[in-house]
Amino acid sequence: MATGRLGAVDLGSAATDTLLYTAPAGTFTVASVSIVNRTNSDSTVRLGLCASSSTIATGEFLEYETELLPHGVLERTGIVVNAGYSLLFRGSITGINAVVYGIETSTT
């Protein structure tokens, strides 16, 4: 089971749901997510805990169009991710990255 940094992504395309992390089969994960705006421009961000690994569906948002100021950080802690579920994020501009860190625990 992994601990520490579980995933890191630099947003390559604005306004696109981007996979950050998927919990492996037979585990659950307790995670924290930090989203960082490295630019000099305001941004909005979304974060979802999703059944899909490609799209955030209505009802899966943890954050929705949350303003992220230049050089700002948004951090969410204590996110429990079931096996097979994914954390996805998106930003309104490029120059944003996200890091998920935590612990994976076996369910068997």
PDB file as gemmi writes it, atoms N, CA and C in Angstrom:
CRYST1    1.000    1.000    1.000  90.00  90.00  90.00 P 1                      
ATOM      1  N   MET A   1       0.832  -1.171   0.000  1.00  0.00           N  
ATOM      2  CA  MET A   1       0.000   0.000   0.000  1.00  0.00           C  
ATOM      3  C   MET A   1       0.882   1.241   0.000  1.00  0.00           C  
ATOM      4  N   ALA A   2       0.520   2.184  -0.835  1.00  0.00           N  
ATOM      5  CA  ALA A   2       1.304   3.408  -0.974  1.00  0.00           C  
ATOM      6  C   ALA A   2       0.968   4.412   0.128  1.00  0.00           C  
ATOM      7  N   THR A   3       1.977   5.203   0.484  1.00  0.00           N  
ATOM      8  CA  THR A   3       1.789   6.321   1.390  1.00  0.00           C  
ATOM      9  C   THR A   3       2.580   7.496   0.859  1.00  0.00           C  
ATOM     10  N   GLY A   4       2.238   8.691   1.310  1.00  0.00           N  
ATOM     11  CA  GLY A   4       2.933   9.885   0.837  1.00  0.00           C  
ATOM     12  C   GLY A   4       2.259  10.435  -0.399  1.00  0.00           C  
ATOM     13  N   ARG A   5       3.061  10.877  -1.345  1.00  0.00           N  
ATOM     14  CA  ARG A   5       2.503  11.446  -2.573  1.00  0.00           C  
ATOM     15  C   ARG A   5       1.940  10.328  -3.441  1.00  0.00           C  
ATOM     16  N   LEU A   6       0.656  10.453  -3.782  1.00  0.00           N  
ATOM     17  CA  LEU A   6      -0.030   9.425  -4.569  1.00  0.00           C  
ATOM     18  C   LEU A   6      -0.235   9.844  -6.015  1.00  0.00           C  
ATOM     19  N   GLY A   7      -0.137  11.127  -6.287  1.00  0.00           N  
ATOM     20  CA  GLY A   7      -0.301  11.607  -7.651  1.00  0.00           C  
ATOM     21  C   GLY A   7       0.015  13.081  -7.739  1.00  0.00           C  
ATOM     22  N   ALA A   8       0.447  13.510  -8.920  1.00  0.00           N  
ATOM     23  CA  ALA A   8       0.735  14.919  -9.174  1.00  0.00           C  
ATOM     24  C   ALA A   8       0.538  15.180 -10.652  1.00  0.00           C  
ATOM     25  N   VAL A   9      -0.168  16.261 -10.967  1.00  0.00           N  
ATOM     26  CA  VAL A   9      -0.460  16.586 -12.362  1.00  0.00           C  
ATOM     27  C   VAL A   9      -0.331  18.085 -12.582  1.00  0.00           C  
ATOM     28  N   ASP A  10       0.337  18.453 -13.670  1.00  0.00           N  
ATOM     29  CA  ASP A  10       0.369  19.834 -14.134  1.00  0.00           C  
ATOM     30  C   ASP A  10      -0.704  19.957 -15.205  1.00  0.00           C  
ATOM     31  N   LEU A  11      -1.642  20.862 -15.015  1.00  0.00           N  
ATOM     32  CA  LEU A  11      -2.765  20.998 -15.940  1.00  0.00           C  
ATOM     33  C   LEU A  11      -2.257  21.392 -17.321  1.00  0.00           C  
ATOM     34  N   GLY A  12      -2.451  20.499 -18.299  1.00  0.00           N  
ATOM     35  CA  GLY A  12      -1.977  20.741 -19.651  1.00  0.00           C  
ATOM     36  C   GLY A  12      -2.973  21.482 -20.521  1.00  0.00           C  
ATOM     37  N   SER A  13      -4.255  21.345 -20.233  1.00  0.00           N  
ATOM     38  CA  SER A  13      -5.307  21.994 -21.009  1.00  0.00           C  
ATOM     39  C   SER A  13      -6.314  22.621 -20.065  1.00  0.00           C  
ATOM     40  N   ALA A  14      -6.632  23.874 -20.316  1.00  0.00           N  
ATOM     41  CA  ALA A  14      -7.639  24.557 -19.507  1.00  0.00           C  
ATOM     42  C   ALA A  14      -9.018  23.982 -19.803  1.00  0.00           C  
ATOM     43  N   ALA A  15      -9.899  24.061 -18.809  1.00  0.00           N  
ATOM     44  CA  ALA A  15     -11.309  23.667 -18.944  1.00  0.00           C  
ATOM     45  C   ALA A  15     -11.482  22.213 -19.368  1.00  0.00           C  
ATOM     46  N   THR A  16     -10.579  21.340 -18.899  1.00  0.00           N  
ATOM     47  CA  THR A  16     -10.646  19.917 -19.199  1.00  0.00           C  
ATOM     48  C   THR A  16     -10.504  19.132 -17.900  1.00  0.00           C  
ATOM     49  N   ASP A  17     -11.444  18.215 -17.645  1.00  0.00           N  
ATOM     50  CA  ASP A  17     -11.322  17.354 -16.473  1.00  0.00           C  
ATOM     51  C   ASP A  17     -10.051  16.525 -16.610  1.00  0.00           C  
ATOM     52  N   THR A  18      -9.236  16.525 -15.566  1.00  0.00           N  
ATOM     53  CA  THR A  18      -7.926  15.885 -15.603  1.00  0.00           C  
ATOM     54  C   THR A  18      -7.804  14.901 -14.442  1.00  0.00           C  
ATOM     55  N   LEU A  19      -7.428  13.663 -14.749  1.00  0.00           N  
ATOM     56  CA  LEU A  19      -7.285  12.619 -13.735  1.00  0.00           C  
ATOM     57  C   LEU A  19      -6.093  12.925 -12.840  1.00  0.00           C  
ATOM     58  N   LEU A  20      -6.333  12.910 -11.542  1.00  0.00           N  
ATOM     59  CA  LEU A  20      -5.286  13.136 -10.555  1.00  0.00           C  
ATOM     60  C   LEU A  20      -4.891  11.833  -9.864  1.00  0.00           C  
ATOM     61  N   TYR A  21      -5.897  10.987  -9.522  1.00  0.00           N  
ATOM     62  CA  TYR A  21      -5.610   9.772  -8.769  1.00  0.00           C  
ATOM     63  C   TYR A  21      -6.805   8.831  -8.840  1.00  0.00           C  
ATOM     64  N   THR A  22      -6.538   7.528  -8.891  1.00  0.00           N  
ATOM     65  CA  THR A  22      -7.573   6.496  -8.782  1.00  0.00           C  
ATOM     66  C   THR A  22      -7.151   5.513  -7.695  1.00  0.00           C  
ATOM     67  N   ALA A  23      -8.051   5.237  -6.746  1.00  0.00           N  
ATOM     68  CA  ALA A  23      -7.757   4.274  -5.678  1.00  0.00           C  
ATOM     69  C   ALA A  23      -7.725   2.862  -6.259  1.00  0.00           C  
ATOM     70  N   PRO A  24      -6.691   2.088  -5.967  1.00  0.00           N  
ATOM     71  CA  PRO A  24      -6.583   0.733  -6.504  1.00  0.00           C  
ATOM     72  C   PRO A  24      -7.682  -0.200  -5.968  1.00  0.00           C  
ATOM     73  N   ALA A  25      -7.941  -1.263  -6.700  1.00  0.00           N  
ATOM     74  CA  ALA A  25      -8.894  -2.282  -6.248  1.00  0.00           C  
ATOM     75  C   ALA A  25      -8.434  -2.843  -4.908  1.00  0.00           C  
ATOM     76  N   GLY A  26      -9.389  -3.164  -4.041  1.00  0.00           N  
ATOM     77  CA  GLY A  26      -9.082  -3.770  -2.758  1.00  0.00           C  
ATOM     78  C   GLY A  26      -8.537  -2.799  -1.720  1.00  0.00           C  
ATOM     79  N   THR A  27      -8.680  -1.485  -1.986  1.00  0.00           N  
ATOM     80  CA  THR A  27      -8.183  -0.491  -1.035  1.00  0.00           C  
ATOM     81  C   THR A  27      -9.206   0.631  -0.868  1.00  0.00           C  
ATOM     82  N   PHE A  28      -8.983   1.427   0.149  1.00  0.00           N  
ATOM     83  CA  PHE A  28      -9.568   2.760   0.205  1.00  0.00           C  
ATOM     84  C   PHE A  28      -8.425   3.688   0.565  1.00  0.00           C  
ATOM     85  N   THR A  29      -8.586   4.951   0.265  1.00  0.00           N  
ATOM     86  CA  THR A  29      -7.523   5.925   0.463  1.00  0.00           C  
ATOM     87  C   THR A  29      -8.044   7.094   1.276  1.00  0.00           C  
ATOM     88  N   VAL A  30      -7.246   7.551   2.210  1.00  0.00           N  
ATOM     89  CA  VAL A  30      -7.517   8.803   2.900  1.00  0.00           C  
ATOM     90  C   VAL A  30      -6.493   9.794   2.362  1.00  0.00           C  
ATOM     91  N   ALA A  31      -6.999  10.869   1.737  1.00  0.00           N  
ATOM     92  CA  ALA A  31      -6.121  11.749   0.977  1.00  0.00           C  
ATOM     93  C   ALA A  31      -6.375  13.221   1.264  1.00  0.00           C  
ATOM     94  N   SER A  32      -5.371  13.990   0.932  1.00  0.00           N  
ATOM     95  CA  SER A  32      -5.459  15.444   0.893  1.00  0.00           C  
ATOM     96  C   SER A  32      -5.054  15.878  -0.503  1.00  0.00           C  
ATOM     97  N   VAL A  33      -5.642  16.981  -0.977  1.00  0.00           N  
ATOM     98  CA  VAL A  33      -5.326  17.503  -2.302  1.00  0.00           C  
ATOM     99  C   VAL A  33      -4.945  18.968  -2.182  1.00  0.00           C  
ATOM    100  N   SER A  34      -3.828  19.338  -2.789  1.00  0.00           N  
ATOM    101  CA  SER A  34      -3.419  20.737  -2.895  1.00  0.00           C  
ATOM    102  C   SER A  34      -3.442  21.129  -4.364  1.00  0.00           C  
ATOM    103  N   ILE A  35      -4.151  22.213  -4.675  1.00  0.00           N  
ATOM    104  CA  ILE A  35      -4.193  22.752  -6.031  1.00  0.00           C  
ATOM    105  C   ILE A  35      -3.530  24.122  -5.980  1.00  0.00           C  
ATOM    106  N   VAL A  36      -2.548  24.341  -6.842  1.00  0.00           N  
ATOM    107  CA  VAL A  36      -1.723  25.541  -6.803  1.00  0.00           C  
ATOM    108  C   VAL A  36      -1.837  26.307  -8.126  1.00  0.00           C  
ATOM    109  N   ASN A  37      -2.081  27.601  -8.024  1.00  0.00           N  
ATOM    110  CA  ASN A  37      -2.085  28.491  -9.180  1.00  0.00           C  
ATOM    111  C   ASN A  37      -0.710  29.153  -9.247  1.00  0.00           C  
ATOM    112  N   ARG A  38       0.104  28.751 -10.230  1.00  0.00           N  
ATOM    113  CA  ARG A  38       1.462  29.274 -10.358  1.00  0.00           C  
ATOM    114  C   ARG A  38       1.530  30.528 -11.222  1.00  0.00           C  
ATOM    115  N   THR A  39       0.391  31.019 -11.673  1.00  0.00           N  
ATOM    116  CA  THR A  39       0.376  32.146 -12.604  1.00  0.00           C  
ATOM    117  C   THR A  39       0.130  33.475 -11.887  1.00  0.00           C  
ATOM    118  N   ASN A  40       0.133  34.549 -12.678  1.00  0.00           N  
ATOM    119  CA  ASN A  40      -0.179  35.891 -12.182  1.00  0.00           C  
ATOM    120  C   ASN A  40      -1.630  36.262 -12.460  1.00  0.00           C  
ATOM    121  N   SER A  41      -2.466  35.280 -12.804  1.00  0.00           N  
ATOM    122  CA  SER A  41      -3.863  35.516 -13.157  1.00  0.00           C  
ATOM    123  C   SER A  41      -4.799  34.757 -12.230  1.00  0.00           C  
ATOM    124  N   ASP A  42      -5.991  35.324 -12.027  1.00  0.00           N  
ATOM    125  CA  ASP A  42      -7.033  34.602 -11.293  1.00  0.00           C  
ATOM    126  C   ASP A  42      -7.444  33.370 -12.089  1.00  0.00           C  
ATOM    127  N   SER A  43      -7.899  32.358 -11.374  1.00  0.00           N  
ATOM    128  CA  SER A  43      -8.409  31.143 -11.996  1.00  0.00           C  
ATOM    129  C   SER A  43      -9.607  30.663 -11.199  1.00  0.00           C  
ATOM    130  N   THR A  44     -10.389  29.796 -11.813  1.00  0.00           N  
ATOM    131  CA  THR A  44     -11.376  29.031 -11.068  1.00  0.00           C  
ATOM    132  C   THR A  44     -11.011  27.564 -11.221  1.00  0.00           C  
ATOM    133  N   VAL A  45     -11.310  26.780 -10.187  1.00  0.00           N  
ATOM    134  CA  VAL A  45     -10.967  25.366 -10.207  1.00  0.00           C  
ATOM    135  C   VAL A  45     -12.157  24.530  -9.771  1.00  0.00           C  
ATOM    136  N   ARG A  46     -12.138  23.277 -10.212  1.00  0.00           N  
ATOM    137  CA  ARG A  46     -13.116  22.271  -9.806  1.00  0.00           C  
ATOM    138  C   ARG A  46     -12.361  21.047  -9.330  1.00  0.00           C  
ATOM    139  N   LEU A  47     -12.939  20.351  -8.355  1.00  0.00           N  
ATOM    140  CA  LEU A  47     -12.381  19.102  -7.853  1.00  0.00           C  
ATOM    141  C   LEU A  47     -13.544  18.162  -7.626  1.00  0.00           C  
ATOM    142  N   GLY A  48     -13.416  16.932  -8.126  1.00  0.00           N  
ATOM    143  CA  GLY A  48     -14.491  15.961  -7.977  1.00  0.00           C  
ATOM    144  C   GLY A  48     -13.997  14.617  -7.497  1.00  0.00           C  
ATOM    145  N   LEU A  49     -14.844  13.950  -6.735  1.00  0.00           N  
ATOM    146  CA  LEU A  49     -14.626  12.564  -6.315  1.00  0.00           C  
ATOM    147  C   LEU A  49     -15.574  11.724  -7.147  1.00  0.00           C  
ATOM    148  N   CYS A  50     -15.025  10.982  -8.113  1.00  0.00           N  
ATOM    149  CA  CYS A  50     -15.811  10.489  -9.235  1.00  0.00           C  
ATOM    150  C   CYS A  50     -15.788   8.973  -9.396  1.00  0.00           C  
ATOM    151  N   ALA A  51     -16.903   8.452  -9.873  1.00  0.00           N  
ATOM    152  CA  ALA A  51     -16.982   7.043 -10.242  1.00  0.00           C  
ATOM    153  C   ALA A  51     -16.247   6.796 -11.559  1.00  0.00           C  
ATOM    154  N   SER A  52     -16.149   7.817 -12.400  1.00  0.00           N  
ATOM    155  CA  SER A  52     -15.454   7.742 -13.682  1.00  0.00           C  
ATOM    156  C   SER A  52     -14.036   8.275 -13.514  1.00  0.00           C  
ATOM    157  N   SER A  53     -13.123   7.824 -14.367  1.00  0.00           N  
ATOM    158  CA  SER A  53     -11.763   8.360 -14.329  1.00  0.00           C  
ATOM    159  C   SER A  53     -11.539   9.404 -15.415  1.00  0.00           C  
ATOM    160  N   SER A  54     -12.637   9.865 -16.060  1.00  0.00           N  
ATOM    161  CA  SER A  54     -12.455  10.825 -17.140  1.00  0.00           C  
ATOM    162  C   SER A  54     -13.345  12.061 -17.052  1.00  0.00           C  
ATOM    163  N   THR A  55     -14.454  11.994 -16.312  1.00  0.00           N  
ATOM    164  CA  THR A  55     -15.389  13.105 -16.296  1.00  0.00           C  
ATOM    165  C   THR A  55     -15.989  13.283 -14.906  1.00  0.00           C  
ATOM    166  N   ILE A  56     -16.078  14.544 -14.470  1.00  0.00           N  
ATOM    167  CA  ILE A  56     -16.761  14.853 -13.218  1.00  0.00           C  
ATOM    168  C   ILE A  56     -18.242  15.029 -13.543  1.00  0.00           C  
ATOM    169  N   ALA A  57     -19.079  14.167 -12.981  1.00  0.00           N  
ATOM    170  CA  ALA A  57     -20.515  14.233 -13.228  1.00  0.00           C  
ATOM    171  C   ALA A  57     -21.180  15.163 -12.212  1.00  0.00           C  
ATOM    172  N   THR A  58     -22.356  15.648 -12.561  1.00  0.00           N  
ATOM    173  CA  THR A  58     -23.140  16.443 -11.633  1.00  0.00           C  
ATOM    174  C   THR A  58     -23.328  15.648 -10.348  1.00  0.00           C  
ATOM    175  N   GLY A  59     -23.124  16.282  -9.224  1.00  0.00           N  
ATOM    176  CA  GLY A  59     -23.268  15.611  -7.940  1.00  0.00           C  
ATOM    177  C   GLY A  59     -21.976  15.039  -7.384  1.00  0.00           C  
ATOM    178  N   GLU A  60     -20.861  15.132  -8.122  1.00  0.00           N  
ATOM    179  CA  GLU A  60     -19.589  14.576  -7.662  1.00  0.00           C  
ATOM    180  C   GLU A  60     -18.576  15.652  -7.250  1.00  0.00           C  
ATOM    181  N   PHE A  61     -18.973  16.910  -7.269  1.00  0.00           N  
ATOM    182  CA  PHE A  61     -18.034  17.999  -7.001  1.00  0.00           C  
ATOM    183  C   PHE A  61     -17.739  18.156  -5.516  1.00  0.00           C  
ATOM    184  N   LEU A  62     -16.464  18.295  -5.179  1.00  0.00           N  
ATOM    185  CA  LEU A  62     -16.033  18.725  -3.854  1.00  0.00           C  
ATOM    186  C   LEU A  62     -15.805  20.237  -3.857  1.00  0.00           C  
ATOM    187  N   GLU A  63     -15.368  20.751  -4.980  1.00  0.00           N  
ATOM    188  CA  GLU A  63     -15.196  22.191  -5.219  1.00  0.00           C  
ATOM    189  C   GLU A  63     -15.739  22.481  -6.614  1.00  0.00           C  
ATOM    190  N   TYR A  64     -16.433  23.626  -6.759  1.00  0.00           N  
ATOM    191  CA  TYR A  64     -16.996  23.967  -8.067  1.00  0.00           C  
ATOM    192  C   TYR A  64     -16.800  25.454  -8.323  1.00  0.00           C  
ATOM    193  N   GLU A  65     -16.017  25.753  -9.354  1.00  0.00           N  
ATOM    194  CA  GLU A  65     -15.746  27.137  -9.761  1.00  0.00           C  
ATOM    195  C   GLU A  65     -15.244  27.965  -8.579  1.00  0.00           C  
ATOM    196  N   THR A  66     -14.397  27.359  -7.764  1.00  0.00           N  
ATOM    197  CA  THR A  66     -13.796  28.038  -6.625  1.00  0.00           C  
ATOM    198  C   THR A  66     -12.685  28.945  -7.126  1.00  0.00           C  
ATOM    199  N   GLU A  67     -12.703  30.207  -6.700  1.00  0.00           N  
ATOM    200  CA  GLU A  67     -11.702  31.163  -7.148  1.00  0.00           C  
ATOM    201  C   GLU A  67     -10.352  30.835  -6.526  1.00  0.00           C  
ATOM    202  N   LEU A  68      -9.343  30.820  -7.378  1.00  0.00           N  
ATOM    203  CA  LEU A  68      -7.970  30.584  -6.938  1.00  0.00           C  
ATOM    204  C   LEU A  68      -7.149  31.781  -7.406  1.00  0.00           C  
ATOM    205  N   LEU A  69      -6.726  32.596  -6.456  1.00  0.00           N  
ATOM    206  CA  LEU A  69      -5.991  33.818  -6.762  1.00  0.00           C  
ATOM    207  C   LEU A  69      -4.598  33.507  -7.298  1.00  0.00           C  
ATOM    208  N   PRO A  70      -3.938  34.479  -7.937  1.00  0.00           N  
ATOM    209  CA  PRO A  70      -2.571  34.260  -8.409  1.00  0.00           C  
ATOM    210  C   PRO A  70      -1.672  33.776  -7.275  1.00  0.00           C  
ATOM    211  N   HIS A  71      -0.911  32.746  -7.529  1.00  0.00           N  
ATOM    212  CA  HIS A  71       0.008  32.137  -6.571  1.00  0.00           C  
ATOM    213  C   HIS A  71      -0.713  31.595  -5.339  1.00  0.00           C  
ATOM    214  N   GLY A  72      -2.005  31.342  -5.472  1.00  0.00           N  
ATOM    215  CA  GLY A  72      -2.805  30.835  -4.365  1.00  0.00           C  
ATOM    216  C   GLY A  72      -2.826  29.319  -4.316  1.00  0.00           C  
ATOM    217  N   VAL A  73      -3.277  28.794  -3.169  1.00  0.00           N  
ATOM    218  CA  VAL A  73      -3.361  27.358  -2.933  1.00  0.00           C  
ATOM    219  C   VAL A  73      -4.740  27.030  -2.387  1.00  0.00           C  
ATOM    220  N   LEU A  74      -5.347  25.989  -2.912  1.00  0.00           N  
ATOM    221  CA  LEU A  74      -6.580  25.423  -2.360  1.00  0.00           C  
ATOM    222  C   LEU A  74      -6.229  24.049  -1.832  1.00  0.00           C  
ATOM    223  N   GLU A  75      -6.535  23.781  -0.571  1.00  0.00           N  
ATOM    224  CA  GLU A  75      -6.236  22.473  -0.004  1.00  0.00           C  
ATOM    225  C   GLU A  75      -7.495  21.872   0.596  1.00  0.00           C  
ATOM    226  N   ARG A  76      -7.759  20.613   0.234  1.00  0.00           N  
ATOM    227  CA  ARG A  76      -8.856  19.828   0.813  1.00  0.00           C  
ATOM    228  C   ARG A  76      -8.236  18.625   1.501  1.00  0.00           C  
ATOM    229  N   THR A  77      -8.661  18.369   2.729  1.00  0.00           N  
ATOM    230  CA  THR A  77      -8.099  17.268   3.508  1.00  0.00           C  
ATOM    231  C   THR A  77      -9.194  16.286   3.897  1.00  0.00           C  
ATOM    232  N   GLY A  78      -8.767  15.086   4.325  1.00  0.00           N  
ATOM    233  CA  GLY A  78      -9.693  14.089   4.833  1.00  0.00           C  
ATOM    234  C   GLY A  78     -10.635  13.509   3.793  1.00  0.00           C  
ATOM    235  N   ILE A  79     -10.208  13.447   2.546  1.00  0.00           N  
ATOM    236  CA  ILE A  79     -11.028  12.882   1.473  1.00  0.00           C  
ATOM    237  C   ILE A  79     -10.859  11.367   1.483  1.00  0.00           C  
ATOM    238  N   VAL A  80     -11.947  10.636   1.633  1.00  0.00           N  
ATOM    239  CA  VAL A  80     -11.892   9.166   1.609  1.00  0.00           C  
ATOM    240  C   VAL A  80     -12.328   8.711   0.214  1.00  0.00           C  
ATOM    241  N   VAL A  81     -11.437   7.989  -0.460  1.00  0.00           N  
ATOM    242  CA  VAL A  81     -11.662   7.546  -1.833  1.00  0.00           C  
ATOM    243  C   VAL A  81     -11.843   6.027  -1.833  1.00  0.00           C  
ATOM    244  N   ASN A  82     -13.016   5.567  -2.252  1.00  0.00           N  
ATOM    245  CA  ASN A  82     -13.288   4.128  -2.353  1.00  0.00           C  
ATOM    246  C   ASN A  82     -12.510   3.511  -3.503  1.00  0.00           C  
ATOM    247  N   ALA A  83     -12.295   2.210  -3.438  1.00  0.00           N  
ATOM    248  CA  ALA A  83     -11.610   1.478  -4.514  1.00  0.00           C  
ATOM    249  C   ALA A  83     -12.292   1.764  -5.848  1.00  0.00           C  
ATOM    250  N   GLY A  84     -11.495   2.092  -6.848  1.00  0.00           N  
ATOM    251  CA  GLY A  84     -12.008   2.333  -8.191  1.00  0.00           C  
ATOM    252  C   GLY A  84     -12.504   3.748  -8.429  1.00  0.00           C  
ATOM    253  N   TYR A  85     -12.645   4.543  -7.377  1.00  0.00           N  
ATOM    254  CA  TYR A  85     -13.071   5.936  -7.543  1.00  0.00           C  
ATOM    255  C   TYR A  85     -11.851   6.812  -7.826  1.00  0.00           C  
ATOM    256  N   SER A  86     -12.100   7.963  -8.440  1.00  0.00           N  
ATOM    257  CA  SER A  86     -11.011   8.833  -8.874  1.00  0.00           C  
ATOM    258  C   SER A  86     -11.206  10.256  -8.381  1.00  0.00           C  
ATOM    259  N   LEU A  87     -10.086  10.952  -8.231  1.00  0.00           N  
ATOM    260  CA  LEU A  87     -10.085  12.391  -8.003  1.00  0.00           C  
ATOM    261  C   LEU A  87      -9.719  13.051  -9.318  1.00  0.00           C  
ATOM    262  N   LEU A  88     -10.584  13.949  -9.792  1.00  0.00           N  
ATOM    263  CA  LEU A  88     -10.338  14.704 -11.011  1.00  0.00           C  
ATOM    264  C   LEU A  88     -10.383  16.185 -10.674  1.00  0.00           C  
ATOM    265  N   PHE A  89      -9.639  16.982 -11.443  1.00  0.00           N  
ATOM    266  CA  PHE A  89      -9.704  18.423 -11.264  1.00  0.00           C  
ATOM    267  C   PHE A  89      -9.654  19.111 -12.614  1.00  0.00           C  
ATOM    268  N   ARG A  90      -9.999  20.392 -12.604  1.00  0.00           N  
ATOM    269  CA  ARG A  90      -9.881  21.221 -13.797  1.00  0.00           C  
ATOM    270  C   ARG A  90      -9.655  22.649 -13.364  1.00  0.00           C  
ATOM    271  N   GLY A  91      -9.052  23.418 -14.237  1.00  0.00           N  
ATOM    272  CA  GLY A  91      -8.830  24.835 -13.990  1.00  0.00           C  
ATOM    273  C   GLY A  91      -9.212  25.630 -15.220  1.00  0.00           C  
ATOM    274  N   SER A  92      -9.485  26.902 -15.016  1.00  0.00           N  
ATOM    275  CA  SER A  92      -9.901  27.750 -16.134  1.00  0.00           C  
ATOM    276  C   SER A  92      -8.728  28.228 -16.973  1.00  0.00           C  
ATOM    277  N   ILE A  93      -7.502  28.058 -16.462  1.00  0.00           N  
ATOM    278  CA  ILE A  93      -6.292  28.435 -17.197  1.00  0.00           C  
ATOM    279  C   ILE A  93      -5.232  27.356 -16.998  1.00  0.00           C  
ATOM    280  N   THR A  94      -4.216  27.338 -17.847  1.00  0.00           N  
ATOM    281  CA  THR A  94      -3.066  26.454 -17.609  1.00  0.00           C  
ATOM    282  C   THR A  94      -2.161  27.132 -16.582  1.00  0.00           C  
ATOM    283  N   GLY A  95      -1.169  26.426 -16.109  1.00  0.00           N  
ATOM    284  CA  GLY A  95      -0.292  26.965 -15.078  1.00  0.00           C  
ATOM    285  C   GLY A  95      -0.780  26.609 -13.684  1.00  0.00           C  
ATOM    286  N   ILE A  96      -1.635  25.597 -13.623  1.00  0.00           N  
ATOM    287  CA  ILE A  96      -2.164  25.106 -12.356  1.00  0.00           C  
ATOM    288  C   ILE A  96      -1.719  23.659 -12.194  1.00  0.00           C  
ATOM    289  N   ASN A  97      -1.324  23.287 -10.984  1.00  0.00           N  
ATOM    290  CA  ASN A  97      -0.995  21.888 -10.738  1.00  0.00           C  
ATOM    291  C   ASN A  97      -1.715  21.408  -9.486  1.00  0.00           C  
ATOM    292  N   ALA A  98      -1.847  20.097  -9.374  1.00  0.00           N  
ATOM    293  CA  ALA A  98      -2.488  19.492  -8.210  1.00  0.00           C  
ATOM    294  C   ALA A  98      -1.636  18.325  -7.734  1.00  0.00           C  
ATOM    295  N   VAL A  99      -1.602  18.150  -6.417  1.00  0.00           N  
ATOM    296  CA  VAL A  99      -0.882  17.050  -5.785  1.00  0.00           C  
ATOM    297  C   VAL A  99      -1.829  16.380  -4.805  1.00  0.00           C  
ATOM    298  N   VAL A 100      -1.910  15.054  -4.866  1.00  0.00           N  
ATOM    299  CA  VAL A 100      -2.693  14.296  -3.884  1.00  0.00           C  
ATOM    300  C   VAL A 100      -1.704  13.487  -3.050  1.00  0.00           C  
ATOM    301  N   TYR A 101      -1.900  13.517  -1.740  1.00  0.00           N  
ATOM    302  CA  TYR A 101      -1.033  12.761  -0.847  1.00  0.00           C  
ATOM    303  C   TYR A 101      -1.879  12.165   0.274  1.00  0.00           C  
ATOM    304  N   GLY A 102      -1.440  11.020   0.769  1.00  0.00           N  
ATOM    305  CA  GLY A 102      -2.201  10.348   1.801  1.00  0.00           C  
ATOM    306  C   GLY A 102      -1.742   8.920   1.976  1.00  0.00           C  
ATOM    307  N   ILE A 103      -2.715   8.045   2.309  1.00  0.00           N  
ATOM    308  CA  ILE A 103      -2.390   6.652   2.601  1.00  0.00           C  
ATOM    309  C   ILE A 103      -3.455   5.733   1.998  1.00  0.00           C  
ATOM    310  N   GLU A 104      -2.993   4.675   1.357  1.00  0.00           N  
ATOM    311  CA  GLU A 104      -3.881   3.628   0.858  1.00  0.00           C  
ATOM    312  C   GLU A 104      -3.951   2.516   1.907  1.00  0.00           C  
ATOM    313  N   THR A 105      -5.167   1.996   2.153  1.00  0.00           N  
ATOM    314  CA  THR A 105      -5.370   0.961   3.148  1.00  0.00           C  
ATOM    315  C   THR A 105      -6.121  -0.205   2.542  1.00  0.00           C  
ATOM    316  N   SER A 106      -5.682  -1.418   2.802  1.00  0.00           N  
ATOM    317  CA  SER A 106      -6.339  -2.606   2.261  1.00  0.00           C  
ATOM    318  C   SER A 106      -7.706  -2.803   2.890  1.00  0.00           C  
ATOM    319  N   THR A 107      -8.661  -3.254   2.076  1.00  0.00           N  
ATOM    320  CA  THR A 107      -9.994  -3.563   2.582  1.00  0.00           C  
ATOM    321  C   THR A 107     -10.173  -5.055   2.828  1.00  0.00           C  
ATOM    322  N   THR A 108      -9.125  -5.844   2.602  1.00  0.00           N  
ATOM    323  CA  THR A 108      -9.211  -7.295   2.811  1.00  0.00           C  
ATOM    324  C   THR A 108      -8.484  -7.721   4.057  1.00  0.00           C  
TER     325      THR A 108                                                      
END                                                                             
